[in-house]
Amino acid sequence: MARKYTGYNGDATGKQAGLEELVRQLCLKFPVWNNGTWGVRAMKNDFLSRPQPSVHSTGRAADLSWRKVGKKGSGKHEDAIKMLDFLILHAEALQIEAVHDYFPQPFGRGYRCDRNSWKIYNEPTMGGAPGGDWIHLEIAPIHAQNALYYKEFFANLATAAGGSPSPLTPAAGASPPLVFKYPGKPLQIGSTGEAVKLVQARVGGVITDGNFQQKTDHRVKEWQLAHNIGADGVVGPVTWKAMFG
């Protein structure tokens, strides 16, 4: 399903926890290593007529290298392809917006969520292509600050793989449903943390800053009303289950 591509939408003041957790999980799962995430800079692309801000500046982009350096990386592009296939298979759940594969001839290839497909470039388009030994990925803003979201995704994936055919292959189809554990106490005005970010992302219309205040309370009440739950603005076990299973 095609989604709107965000691209550069302003400089972040530091690393974004969601993106960093996604990178950590990918480095555990595949023979790649973190070659850089947040950094306020322009695109490294000699083909642009003038410098443009890099998505790295937003904290929503990462470079993952498969280059062999000591014990890091395999040095094999085919291992990077396995990770790329995984990212595209789960692009919706992981909120992947763009992926750049710099290695292939003639000038690399790129995936974008707004076309939901790969494009093979036949003219110079991306700096580092062809032959680049790293993968560039970008995620949407919605979970960029929420490490718990990506941590739980991989936990759910491991659970699904243990009880059914592996979801890492295209034959397995869609990503397993995301299930998040109830935080153990109700979330309400004054609550903070990553669980609050999940609620904010679920109800929409508020910044996912992990700070449960009046606006979040209002959106939770609207969500509860829409789902035939008592609209008290408190995310207790019943509302949590309805939101996250």
N, C-alpha and C positions, 0 to 999 in steps of 0.2 A: 504494500500500500504506500503510495507516494505521500510524503510529508513535506512541509515547507522547510527549505534550507535556511538556516540562520546566518552562518558565516560570522564575520566580525561584528560584534555588537557592543563594543566598549572594553576598555582595559580593566582587568581584575587587579586587585591589590595584593594578590598572593595565589598560591596553589588552591585548586578547588578539590575538596575531599572526595567527591564522587568520581571524578575523572582519575584521581590518584589511586583510588581503590580498584577501579576497572583495570588500570595499568598493572597494578600489583597482581591481580588475579590472572591476567593474561600472561604475565611473566612466569607465574607458577605453572600455568597450564601448557605453555608452548616454549620452545627453546629460543626465546627472544629476550632482550633486555631494554630497560628504559633509557632512551637516548635523548630525552628532554621533554618536559611538559610546559609549565607556565614560564613565560618570559616576554616582557613588553618589547616588541621589535617589529620591524617591517618584514614582509614576505621575502624569503631568499629565492628570488626568481629573476634571472637576468632577462626574461622575455617580456616583462611588464614595461610599459612605456614610462611609468613613474611608480615609485614605491607605494605599496599599499600595506595597511596594518595586517599582521599575521593573526590568525585565529589563536595561535599560541598565547597572544596577549590577553585573551579572555579567560585563560585557564581551562578551556574545554578541548584542547588539542594535545596530542602526544605523538612522539616519534618512537617507534619500537624497532630496534635493529636486530636482524638475524645474523649480522656479521660475527664471526668467531673471534672473540678476544679472551684469551685465557680459557676459563671454564664457562664463559658466557657465550650464548649464541651457538648455532650449529654450523653456520656458514653455508646453509643450503636454502635456496629460494623455495624449494618444494615444501619445506617446513613453514615458511611464511605463508604460502598458499593455503595450507591447512588452517592457519589462524584467520586468514582472509575469508575463507569459506564459512568458518564459524561465525565471524562478525556479521557477514551478510545474512546467514541463516537466522541469526537472532537480532537483526538490525532493529526491529520494532521494539523488542523488549529492552535492548541495551540503549535504545535511542541514538543509534549511529546515524550521523548526518553525512559524513564524507569519509572516504578511504582513498589513499593514493598509494599505488604500487609502482615505484620508480624503476624497477628492474627491467621489465620486458621491452623488447624492440617493437616498433621503432622509437617511440617516445613515451613509454609507460602507459598506464591506464588509471582511470579514476572512477569511483562509485559515488553517486550523489543520491540522497534520499528523495529529492524532488523529481527525479526521473526513475528512481528505484531500479537502476541497472548500471552496469559497467560501460565505460566508453574507452575504446582504444584510441590513443592519440596518434595521428599521422603527421603531426608537425610539432615543433617545440612548444610545449605548454607548461610543463612543470620543471622547476629547477631541480637538478639531480637526476633527471631521466635522460637517456636510459642508463641502467647499470647501478642505480642507487640501491644500497643494501639495507634499507630501512623502510618501514611502513608508517605512513602518516594517517592518523585517525582523528575525527572530530565527533563530539557528542552534542546533543541538544541541551539547552539550558535547564530543562525541567528537573533533572536529577544530578546536575553537575556538582552541587554542593553536598550531596547526600551519599556518604560512603555506605550507609546501611543498605540502601537500595541495591547497590551492586554486590555487596557481600552476600545478601540474601538470595540474589539471583543465582550466584554460583553455588550456594548451599542447596538451593532447590534443584539445580541442574544435577548435582552429585547424587541427590536423593532419587531423582527420576532415573538416572543412569543405573542405579543399583537395583531397581525393581522392574525395569522395562528395557527394551532395546535402546541403545545409546541415542540421545537426542543430538549428538554432534554430527550426524550424517543427514544429508538432505532427505533420505527416505523416512526419517523420523518426523518430518514435518515441522510444525510450529514449536516455539519455545514452551517449556513446561509452565503452567500457571504460577505466577508469583504468589507465594504465601509468606506473610510476615507474622512473626510471633508477637502476641500481645505484650506490651512493655511491662505488664505487672501492676500498673496503677492507671487510673483514668487520666486522660489528657484534657486539660481545660485551661482557662485563662491563668497565665503565670507559668505554665509548663514550658520547658525548653528541651532542645535536643533533636537528634536525628529522627526519632519517631514522630515528632511534630512536623518535621519536614515532609515525611511521607503523607501525613494527613493533609498538609497544605497543598502538596502536589495533587492529591486525590480530589480535593474539593474544588481546586482551581480558584482563580481570581485574586490570589494573594501572593506575595513574595515568599518563596520557600526559604525562609531565614531561620526556621527552627524556634521561633519565638511566638508562642500562642497568646495573641492579644485580641482586641475587640474585632478587628477585621476577620481574623481566623474564626473567632466565635460565631460571627454572623454567617460566614460561608458554611461552617459546620451545621448550623441550624437549618440553613436552606437545603443542604444535602440530606439531612435527616428527614425533613419534610417530604422531599422528593422520593425518599425510599421508605416512607411509612414507618418512620422511627420517631419516638418521642423527641421533639426538638428542644433539647435542653442545652445544646452546645457542648456537651461533655462527651468525649470519645471514650466510652467504657467498653467492656467486653462485647456487648451486642453491636454497637456501632462499628467497632474495630473489625469484628467478624464479617459484617456486611461490606465493609470497605476492602478487606484484604483476605478473606477466607479463613 
